[in-house]
């Protein structure tokens, strides 16, 4: 209809578009074109960046994008929005979740929220590291077991050769020497597996203890 502002879900198109810009930014699409710079709600963008725990330096990217279109972001509005959004990011439960999932620590929380957030992050991080150690030891054991399997196969093949017909005495001596060498390698790998399994038991016990403590 002529002479009327187009609306979507009861909101002016300009406001809807500004919200869409903020959504794209929080999802990781930081490049702004001319129209996005023109309609951007800088307080909303700041709020979304705060909720996402983005560095205050993020505004520099928006400035760079919008400078190409002779648009200057509203820094005060952005900062106010980011300050309003940070408490959501800096909740202790979010700190624990980030640490537990292995995310790097980002020192963006205000001083009054930093201690609680950092403490929760460290608790989650401790479990993440313990879980990673268990996984890594499992991988090492599996690799050493594969090596042992190959050595056992080689030894079996040499034993088969040893009892075959038509071998000269010096050939049998050489095969016996190779079998002895293979057995020594197998003994070393078996000792490594034994040591890794002992480490794994300790690591799993530590992980179980941390998990129980976290569930209290």
C-alpha positions as CSV (number, residue, x, y, z in Angstrom):
1,X,0.0,0.0,0.0
2,X,1.3,3.4,-0.9
3,X,2.3,5.9,1.8
4,X,2.6,3.3,4.5
5,X,5.7,1.7,6.1
6,X,6.0,-2.0,5.3
7,X,5.9,-4.1,8.4
8,X,6.7,-7.6,9.4
9,X,5.4,-9.3,12.5
10,X,4.2,-5.9,13.7
11,X,7.7,-4.2,13.5
12,X,8.9,-1.6,10.9
13,X,11.1,-3.1,8.3
14,X,14.0,-0.9,9.4
15,X,13.9,-2.3,12.9
16,X,13.5,-5.9,11.7
17,X,16.5,-5.4,9.4
18,X,18.6,-4.0,12.3
19,X,17.8,-7.1,14.3
20,X,18.7,-9.3,11.4
21,X,22.1,-7.5,11.2
22,X,22.7,-8.1,14.9
23,X,21.8,-11.8,14.5
24,X,24.2,-12.2,11.6
25,X,27.0,-10.6,13.7
26,X,26.5,-12.8,16.7
27,X,26.5,-15.8,14.4
28,X,30.0,-14.8,13.2
29,X,29.3,-12.9,10.1
30,X,31.1,-9.6,10.9
31,X,31.2,-8.0,7.5
32,X,28.8,-5.1,7.0
33,X,27.6,-3.8,3.7
34,X,26.4,-0.2,3.1
35,X,22.7,-0.9,3.9
36,X,23.6,-2.8,7.1
37,X,25.8,0.0,8.3
38,X,23.0,2.5,7.6
39,X,20.3,0.7,9.6
40,X,22.5,-0.9,12.3
41,X,21.2,-0.7,15.8
42,X,24.5,-0.3,17.5
43,X,23.2,-0.8,21.0
44,X,21.6,-4.1,19.9
45,X,24.8,-5.1,18.2
46,X,26.8,-4.2,21.3
47,X,24.4,-6.2,23.4
48,X,24.7,-9.3,21.2
49,X,28.5,-9.0,21.3
50,X,28.4,-8.8,25.0
51,X,26.2,-11.9,25.3
52,X,28.7,-13.7,23.0
53,X,31.7,-12.5,25.1
54,X,33.3,-10.7,22.3
55,X,36.3,-8.4,22.9
56,X,35.6,-4.7,22.9
57,X,37.9,-4.5,19.9
58,X,35.1,-6.0,17.8
59,X,33.8,-2.5,17.2
60,X,37.0,-1.8,15.2
61,X,35.9,-4.3,12.6
62,X,32.5,-2.6,12.3
63,X,34.2,0.8,12.0
64,X,36.4,-0.5,9.2
65,X,33.5,-2.0,7.3
66,X,31.3,1.1,7.7
67,X,34.1,3.6,6.9
68,X,34.0,2.3,3.4
69,X,30.4,3.7,3.2
70,X,31.0,6.9,5.1
71,X,29.1,5.6,8.1
72,X,30.4,6.0,11.7
73,X,29.2,3.5,14.3
74,X,27.6,4.9,17.4
75,X,30.4,4.0,19.9
76,X,28.5,5.1,23.0
77,X,25.4,3.0,22.0
78,X,27.6,0.0,21.2
79,X,29.4,0.2,24.5
80,X,26.2,0.6,26.5
81,X,24.7,-2.4,24.7
82,X,27.8,-4.5,25.2
83,X,27.9,-3.6,28.9
84,X,24.3,-4.7,29.2
85,X,25.0,-8.0,27.4
86,X,28.2,-9.0,29.3
87,X,26.4,-10.1,32.5
88,X,24.6,-12.8,30.5
89,X,28.0,-14.1,29.2
90,X,29.7,-13.8,32.5
91,X,27.2,-16.0,34.4
92,X,29.0,-18.8,36.4
93,X,27.1,-21.5,34.6
94,X,28.3,-20.2,31.3
95,X,31.9,-20.0,32.5
96,X,31.6,-23.7,33.6
97,X,30.1,-24.7,30.2
98,X,32.9,-22.9,28.3
99,X,35.6,-24.5,30.4
100,X,34.0,-27.9,30.2
101,X,33.8,-27.8,26.4
102,X,37.4,-26.7,26.0
103,X,36.9,-23.1,24.9
104,X,39.8,-20.7,25.5
105,X,39.4,-18.2,28.4
106,X,38.4,-14.7,27.3
107,X,39.0,-12.0,30.0
108,X,36.1,-9.8,29.1
109,X,34.0,-9.9,32.3
110,X,33.7,-6.8,34.5
111,X,35.5,-6.9,37.8
112,X,32.4,-7.7,39.9
113,X,31.7,-10.8,37.8
114,X,35.2,-11.9,36.9
115,X,36.0,-14.0,40.0
116,X,32.8,-16.1,39.9
117,X,33.1,-16.6,36.2
118,X,36.7,-17.6,36.3
119,X,36.3,-20.0,39.2
120,X,33.5,-21.8,37.4
121,X,35.5,-21.8,34.1
122,X,38.4,-23.4,35.9
123,X,36.3,-26.1,37.4
124,X,34.9,-26.9,33.9
125,X,38.3,-26.7,32.4
126,X,39.8,-29.1,34.9
127,X,37.3,-31.7,33.8
128,X,37.9,-31.0,30.2
129,X,41.7,-31.5,30.6
130,X,41.1,-34.7,32.7
131,X,38.8,-36.0,30.0
132,X,41.3,-35.1,27.3
133,X,44.1,-36.9,29.1
134,X,42.0,-40.1,29.3
135,X,41.2,-39.9,25.6
136,X,44.8,-39.3,24.6
137,X,46.0,-42.3,26.7
138,X,43.4,-44.5,25.1
139,X,44.8,-43.4,21.7
140,X,48.3,-44.1,22.7
141,X,47.4,-47.6,24.0
142,X,45.5,-48.4,20.8
143,X,48.6,-47.3,18.7
144,X,51.0,-49.4,20.8
145,X,48.6,-52.4,20.6
146,X,48.6,-52.0,16.8
147,X,52.4,-52.0,16.8
148,X,52.4,-55.1,19.0
149,X,49.9,-56.9,16.7
150,X,52.2,-56.2,13.7
151,X,55.2,-57.4,15.5
152,X,53.4,-60.6,16.5
153,X,52.4,-61.1,12.9
154,X,56.0,-60.7,11.8
155,X,57.2,-63.1,14.4
156,X,54.6,-65.7,13.3
157,X,55.7,-65.3,9.7
158,X,59.3,-65.9,10.7
159,X,58.4,-69.0,12.7
160,X,56.6,-70.3,9.7
161,X,59.7,-69.7,7.6
162,X,61.9,-71.4,10.2
163,X,60.1,-74.8,9.8
164,X,59.9,-74.6,6.0
165,X,61.9,-77.2,3.9
166,X,65.1,-76.5,2.0
167,X,66.6,-73.9,4.4
168,X,70.3,-73.8,4.9
169,X,71.7,-73.7,8.5
170,X,72.9,-70.1,8.1
171,X,69.4,-69.1,6.9
172,X,67.8,-70.7,10.0
173,X,70.3,-68.8,12.2
174,X,69.4,-65.5,10.6
175,X,65.7,-66.2,11.1
176,X,66.2,-67.2,14.7
177,X,68.1,-63.9,15.2
178,X,65.2,-61.9,13.6
179,X,62.7,-63.7,15.8
180,X,64.8,-62.8,18.9
181,X,64.9,-59.2,17.8
182,X,61.1,-59.1,17.2
183,X,60.5,-60.6,20.7
184,X,62.7,-57.9,22.3
185,X,60.7,-55.3,20.5
186,X,57.5,-56.9,21.6
187,X,58.6,-57.0,25.2
188,X,59.3,-53.2,25.1
189,X,55.9,-52.5,23.6
190,X,54.2,-54.7,26.1
191,X,55.9,-52.8,29.0
192,X,54.8,-49.5,27.4
193,X,51.2,-50.7,27.2
194,X,51.4,-51.8,30.8
195,X,52.7,-48.4,31.9
196,X,50.0,-46.6,29.8
197,X,47.3,-48.7,31.3
198,X,48.4,-47.8,34.8
199,X,48.4,-44.1,33.8
200,X,44.9,-44.6,32.3
201,X,43.6,-46.0,35.6
202,X,44.9,-43.0,37.5
203,X,43.6,-40.6,35.0
204,X,40.1,-42.2,34.9
205,X,40.0,-42.1,38.7
206,X,40.8,-38.4,38.7
207,X,38.1,-37.7,36.0
208,X,35.5,-39.7,38.0
209,X,36.3,-37.8,41.1
210,X,36.1,-34.4,39.4
211,X,32.8,-35.4,37.8
212,X,31.3,-36.5,41.1
213,X,32.4,-33.2,42.7
214,X,30.8,-31.2,39.9
215,X,27.5,-33.0,40.3
216,X,27.1,-32.1,44.0
